[in-house]
Amino acid sequence: MKQIAYAALILVLTVALPSVEAGDFNTVIYEDEFTGSVLNKRWGSWKSESEVRDGVLVGITPQDADHPSVNTIEFDPQADIQISVSFQFHGSPSFSVMVRDLDYKGSHAGHICHVAIHPHSVTLYDGKGGFFRKDIRDKRKAGQELDAATKAMLKNVTSRNPIKLDPEAWHDLVIRIEGDVMQVLIDGKEAGRLQSEGIAHSTKSNMNITTADREVHYDHFSLRGR
Protein backbone atom coordinates (compact mmCIF):
# COMPACT_ATOMS: atom_id res chain seq x y z
CA MET A 1 0.00 0.00 0.00
CA LYS A 2 2.82 2.39 0.87
CA GLN A 3 4.53 1.61 -2.43
CA ILE A 4 1.34 2.41 -4.36
CA ALA A 5 0.91 5.72 -2.51
CA TYR A 6 4.54 6.63 -3.14
CA ALA A 7 4.22 5.84 -6.86
CA ALA A 8 1.09 7.99 -7.06
CA LEU A 9 2.93 10.87 -5.42
CA ILE A 10 5.74 10.64 -7.99
CA LEU A 11 3.16 10.66 -10.79
CA VAL A 12 1.47 13.79 -9.41
CA LEU A 13 4.80 15.60 -9.10
CA THR A 14 5.76 14.61 -12.64
CA VAL A 15 2.52 16.00 -14.05
CA ALA A 16 2.85 19.22 -12.02
CA LEU A 17 6.37 19.93 -13.27
CA PRO A 18 6.49 19.56 -17.08
CA SER A 19 9.87 18.91 -18.64
CA VAL A 20 11.71 21.20 -21.02
CA GLU A 21 13.96 19.17 -23.32
CA ALA A 22 17.32 20.50 -24.54
CA GLY A 23 17.01 18.87 -27.95
CA ASP A 24 13.95 20.95 -28.80
CA PHE A 25 16.02 24.12 -29.26
CA ASN A 26 17.86 23.41 -32.50
CA THR A 27 17.62 26.78 -34.29
CA VAL A 28 20.63 29.02 -33.67
CA ILE A 29 19.61 32.67 -33.29
CA TYR A 30 23.02 33.96 -32.24
CA GLU A 31 26.22 32.56 -30.74
CA ASP A 32 29.36 34.30 -29.54
CA GLU A 33 32.74 33.06 -28.27
CA PHE A 34 34.05 36.65 -27.83
CA THR A 35 37.19 35.92 -29.85
CA GLY A 36 37.60 39.41 -31.28
CA SER A 37 39.08 42.51 -29.70
CA VAL A 38 35.74 44.34 -29.44
CA LEU A 39 32.15 43.38 -28.78
CA ASN A 40 30.31 42.18 -31.88
CA LYS A 41 28.02 44.81 -33.42
CA ARG A 42 25.07 42.48 -32.83
CA TRP A 43 25.30 43.44 -29.16
CA GLY A 44 23.72 46.62 -27.89
CA SER A 45 24.91 48.28 -24.67
CA TRP A 46 23.26 50.65 -22.20
CA LYS A 47 24.87 52.25 -19.16
CA SER A 48 27.71 49.86 -19.67
CA GLU A 49 31.49 49.82 -19.77
CA SER A 50 31.51 46.13 -20.73
CA GLU A 51 34.36 45.02 -22.96
CA VAL A 52 35.91 41.98 -24.61
CA ARG A 53 39.06 41.01 -22.76
CA ASP A 54 41.18 37.88 -23.25
CA GLY A 55 38.43 36.05 -25.11
CA VAL A 56 35.56 36.77 -22.71
CA LEU A 57 32.87 39.40 -22.30
CA VAL A 58 33.60 41.39 -19.14
CA GLY A 59 30.40 42.91 -17.74
CA ILE A 60 31.11 46.26 -16.10
CA THR A 61 28.73 48.85 -14.67
CA PRO A 62 30.12 52.42 -14.73
CA GLN A 63 30.90 53.69 -11.25
CA ASP A 64 28.43 56.60 -11.53
CA ALA A 65 25.61 54.61 -13.18
CA ASP A 66 22.16 54.39 -11.59
CA HIS A 67 21.39 51.08 -13.33
CA PRO A 68 23.29 47.81 -13.83
CA SER A 69 25.25 47.41 -17.05
CA VAL A 70 23.06 46.09 -19.89
CA ASN A 71 24.37 44.10 -22.86
CA THR A 72 21.52 43.13 -25.15
CA ILE A 73 20.61 41.08 -28.23
CA GLU A 74 17.50 41.70 -30.34
CA PHE A 75 15.98 38.91 -32.42
CA ASP A 76 12.89 37.98 -34.39
CA PRO A 77 9.91 37.30 -32.09
CA GLN A 78 9.97 33.87 -30.46
CA ALA A 79 7.71 32.10 -27.97
CA ASP A 80 10.22 29.50 -26.76
CA ILE A 81 13.96 30.12 -26.38
CA GLN A 82 17.07 28.70 -24.78
CA ILE A 83 19.88 30.91 -23.47
CA SER A 84 23.27 29.42 -22.56
CA VAL A 85 26.29 31.22 -21.14
CA SER A 86 29.30 30.41 -18.99
CA PHE A 87 30.07 32.85 -16.19
CA GLN A 88 32.59 33.65 -13.49
CA PHE A 89 32.14 36.23 -10.75
CA HIS A 90 34.95 38.78 -10.55
CA GLY A 91 33.84 41.08 -7.75
CA SER A 92 30.24 41.69 -8.80
CA PRO A 93 27.62 40.33 -6.37
CA SER A 94 25.16 39.24 -9.07
CA PHE A 95 23.93 39.32 -12.64
CA SER A 96 20.61 38.74 -14.37
CA VAL A 97 19.50 37.36 -17.71
CA MET A 98 16.35 39.17 -18.82
CA VAL A 99 13.90 38.44 -21.63
CA ARG A 100 11.76 41.25 -23.02
CA ASP A 101 9.39 42.35 -25.77
CA LEU A 102 10.07 46.02 -26.36
CA ASP A 103 6.74 46.41 -28.19
CA TYR A 104 4.77 45.19 -25.17
CA LYS A 105 3.50 48.13 -23.11
CA GLY A 106 1.87 46.26 -20.23
CA SER A 107 5.12 45.97 -18.28
CA HIS A 108 8.05 48.28 -17.59
CA ALA A 109 10.43 48.33 -20.59
CA GLY A 110 8.70 45.26 -22.01
CA HIS A 111 9.97 42.91 -19.29
CA ILE A 112 8.59 39.40 -19.65
CA CYS A 113 10.71 37.18 -17.39
CA HIS A 114 14.20 36.93 -15.99
CA VAL A 115 16.64 34.99 -13.83
CA ALA A 116 18.89 36.56 -11.17
CA ILE A 117 22.08 34.69 -10.23
CA HIS A 118 23.94 35.22 -6.93
CA PRO A 119 26.62 32.91 -5.49
CA HIS A 120 24.03 31.76 -2.91
CA SER A 121 20.71 31.98 -4.77
CA VAL A 122 18.91 31.62 -8.10
CA THR A 123 15.65 33.55 -8.47
CA LEU A 124 13.19 33.22 -11.35
CA TYR A 125 10.66 35.96 -12.07
CA ASP A 126 7.54 36.30 -14.19
CA GLY A 127 8.03 40.02 -14.78
CA LYS A 128 5.06 40.45 -17.08
CA GLY A 129 2.66 39.19 -14.44
CA GLY A 130 4.65 40.34 -11.42
CA PHE A 131 7.02 43.08 -10.26
CA PHE A 132 7.39 44.64 -13.70
CA ARG A 133 3.66 44.69 -14.48
CA LYS A 134 2.97 48.35 -15.20
CA ASP A 135 0.38 49.04 -12.48
CA ILE A 136 2.41 47.22 -9.83
CA ARG A 137 5.68 48.92 -10.75
CA ASP A 138 3.99 52.34 -10.83
CA LYS A 139 2.69 51.81 -7.29
CA ARG A 140 6.05 50.62 -5.99
CA LYS A 141 7.89 53.50 -7.67
CA ALA A 142 5.43 55.95 -6.07
CA GLY A 143 6.07 54.37 -2.67
CA GLN A 144 2.52 53.03 -2.37
CA GLU A 145 1.82 49.95 -0.26
CA LEU A 146 0.69 46.89 -2.18
CA ASP A 147 -2.42 45.14 -0.90
CA ALA A 148 -2.28 41.65 0.62
CA ALA A 149 -3.71 39.95 -2.47
CA THR A 150 -1.05 41.51 -4.72
CA LYS A 151 1.74 40.51 -2.33
CA ALA A 152 0.46 36.94 -2.29
CA MET A 153 0.25 36.91 -6.08
CA LEU A 154 3.84 38.13 -6.41
CA LYS A 155 5.06 35.18 -4.34
CA ASN A 156 3.36 32.82 -6.79
CA VAL A 157 5.11 34.36 -9.82
CA THR A 158 8.56 34.18 -8.22
CA SER A 159 10.73 31.16 -7.45
CA ARG A 160 13.66 31.61 -5.03
CA ASN A 161 16.17 28.77 -4.79
CA PRO A 162 19.24 28.42 -2.57
CA ILE A 163 22.50 27.37 -4.21
CA LYS A 164 26.19 27.35 -3.38
CA LEU A 165 28.46 28.49 -6.20
CA ASP A 166 32.20 28.90 -6.02
CA PRO A 167 32.60 32.58 -7.02
CA GLU A 168 36.12 31.92 -8.29
CA ALA A 169 35.13 29.09 -10.64
CA TRP A 170 33.53 29.06 -14.08
CA HIS A 171 29.93 27.82 -14.19
CA ASP A 172 27.61 26.90 -17.07
CA LEU A 173 24.13 28.46 -17.08
CA VAL A 174 21.24 27.28 -19.25
CA ILE A 175 17.81 28.94 -19.25
CA ARG A 176 15.05 27.12 -21.13
CA ILE A 177 11.66 28.71 -21.74
CA GLU A 178 8.89 26.58 -23.18
CA GLY A 179 5.27 27.66 -22.92
CA ASP A 180 4.64 28.94 -19.39
CA VAL A 181 7.63 27.10 -17.88
CA MET A 182 11.09 28.57 -17.29
CA GLN A 183 13.80 26.15 -16.19
CA VAL A 184 17.32 27.03 -14.99
CA LEU A 185 20.24 24.63 -15.01
CA ILE A 186 23.69 25.39 -13.59
CA ASP A 187 26.54 23.00 -14.30
CA GLY A 188 24.05 20.51 -15.71
CA LYS A 189 21.78 20.37 -12.65
CA GLU A 190 18.39 22.00 -12.26
CA ALA A 191 18.74 25.09 -10.06
CA GLY A 192 15.20 26.47 -10.37
CA ARG A 193 11.91 26.19 -12.19
CA LEU A 194 8.90 28.48 -12.47
CA GLN A 195 5.55 27.89 -14.12
CA SER A 196 3.63 31.14 -14.55
CA GLU A 197 1.28 32.61 -17.15
CA GLY A 198 3.38 35.60 -18.18
CA ILE A 199 6.30 33.40 -19.21
CA ALA A 200 4.20 32.10 -22.12
CA HIS A 201 4.31 35.54 -23.84
CA SER A 202 4.51 34.63 -27.53
CA THR A 203 6.64 37.46 -28.97
CA LYS A 204 9.84 37.59 -26.96
CA SER A 205 12.32 39.60 -29.00
CA ASN A 206 15.05 40.91 -26.71
CA MET A 207 17.53 39.31 -24.31
CA ASN A 208 19.92 41.15 -22.07
CA ILE A 209 22.60 40.35 -19.53
CA THR A 210 22.70 42.88 -16.70
CA THR A 211 25.79 43.00 -14.52
CA ALA A 212 25.52 44.52 -11.07
CA ASP A 213 28.61 46.57 -10.24
CA ARG A 214 32.01 45.29 -11.49
CA GLU A 215 32.75 42.59 -12.86
CA VAL A 216 31.29 39.30 -14.15
CA HIS A 217 33.04 37.42 -16.97
CA TYR A 218 30.96 35.65 -19.64
CA ASP A 219 31.83 33.18 -22.39
CA HIS A 220 30.28 30.58 -24.74
CA PHE A 221 27.06 32.53 -25.29
CA SER A 222 24.25 30.87 -27.24
CA LEU A 223 20.69 31.96 -27.99
CA ARG A 224 18.47 29.33 -29.62
CA GLY A 225 14.86 28.96 -30.69
CA ARG A 226 12.67 26.36 -32.33
N, C-alpha and C positions, 0 to 999 in steps of 0.2 A: 504493500500500500504506500509506504514511504517513497519507494522508487518511482511509482506512478505519479505521485504528487510532485516529486522533484523534476521528473521529465516534463510534466505539464508546465511547471514554472519556467523551465528553460525555453519551452515553446512560446510562452507568452512574452518573455524578454526578447526572443528573436524577432517576433512580429512587431514589437514596439520599437525596435531599433533597426530600421532597414539598412542594408549594406550599400556602400558606394564602392564599386569595383574600379581598380586602377586601369584595367585594360579598356574601359569604355572611353577613355580620353585619348584618342589617337590622332587628333588633328592639331598640328603645331600652329599656334598663333604667333608666338615669338619666343626665341631662346637667346640667351646671352651668357658667354663665358668671360666677358670683360677682359679680352685679350689685347685690346687697343690701348692707346695712351690717354684717350678721352672717352667720355660716356657717349654711347651710340645716340645718333640724332632721334631715334625712335623714342628715347626717354625724354619726358618733360620733367622740369624741376621747379619747385616753388619753396621759397624761404629755405633754401638749401645751399650748403657749401660742399655737397657730396662730390666725390671725385673717384676716378679709376686710379688705383695705386697697386703696383705689383700684382696685376692680374685679378684684382677683386674690386667690387664697388664698395667704397667706404662711405657710409651714411654719416653726414655731419650736419648738425643744426647750428646755424650762426649764433654766436654768443649773445647777440642783442635781439634775437628773434622771439616773437610771442606765440610761435606755433612750431611743432616739430618739423624737421626737414621732410619734404615730400618729393619722392621720385616716382613718376607715374608713367603708365603705358595705356594708350587708348586702343580700342579694337572694335571690330564689328560686333553688334549686339549678340549676346549669347545668353542662354538660360543656364546651362551647366558648364562649369569650368574646373580646371585643376591648375593650381599654382604650386610650383616647387622651387625651393631656394635653400642653399646652405648658408649658415650664419655662424658668426662668432662674436660674442660681446667683447668690446674693447673700451670699456669705461661707461658706456651708456647703460642706463638701468632697464631699458625696454625698447621694443619696436612693435609696430603693428602692420598687418597686411590688410588693406581695405579694398572693398569692391563697391563700385558706384555706378550710377546711371546719371550722367550730368543733365540729361533732359527731363529727369523725374523731379518734380517740384514739391512732392509731398514730404520730403525729408531734407534736412540741412545738407546743402552741397551734393544732393543726389546720393547720399549714403544708403547702401542696401544692407551690407553685413561686413563684419571684420573680425579679425583674430588678433589679440594682444598677447605678446610673448614676453615674460619676465623669467629670470633664472629659477623662480620658485612658483610660477603659476602660468597657466594658459587659460585665457578667457575668450569665449565666443559670444558674439553679439548679433542679434537681429536689429540692425540700426533702423531699417525702414519701419518696423513695427514697434521700436523701442526708443532709446535715448535720443536718436536723431530724428524721430518723427517730428514734423514741423511744430505742431501745437505743444508737444512736450518740451522740445528744446526751447521754444519761445518762453514758456513759463519758467524753466530753470534759469535761462539767461536773465530774466527779469527778477529773479530771486523769489519767485512765488512757490509756495509749498504745494507739492503734489498730493492729491487725495489718496486715501488708503487703497482704493481699487487700482489706481494707476501704478502705485508702488508694487502691489502684488503682481500686476501684469508684467512689469519690467523684470521681475525675478524670473518669470516664466520664459522670457525671450533672451535670457542670458545664461550661459553655462560657465561656471568658474571651476577650474580643476587644478589641484596642487601638482607640482612636478619638481624634480630636483635636477637642474642642468649645471654641468660644469661650465662656468663662464669663460674659462680659458680654452675650452675645446671647441672644435667645429661640430655643428649639429645639422642634420638634414630635416627640413620642414616640408610637409606636403599638406595642402589644403584642398579638399575635394568638395565640390558643391554640386549636388544632384537633386533636382526638385526642391523640396523644403528642408533638406538635410545638409548640414555642413559638418564635415568630419576633418579632424586635425590629427596628423601623424607626425611624430618626432622620432628620428632615428629608427623608423620602421614600426613603431608601436603607437597605438591609438592614445592620444593625449587629451582628446575632448571631442564631444559630439553635441550638436544642437539641432533639434527639429523645430522649426518655427515658420509661420506663414510667409513672413516678409522675405525669407531666403529664396523663395521660389520665384521672385521677380524675374520676368522673362527677357528683359533687355539690358542685362549687365554689359557695360561697354567701357569701363575704366577700372584699372587696378593700380593701387599705389602702395609703396613701402614708406612708412613714416618712421623716422628715427628720432627717438627722444634724446636730446643732448648730444654728446660726442663720445664715442663712435660705436657703430656696429659694422662689421665687415660682412659682405654678401658675395656669393659665388654660385655658379651652376643654376642660373635662373631659367625657369621654363613656365610658359603659360600655354595651356592646351584646352581645346574644346572638343565637341563631338565630331 
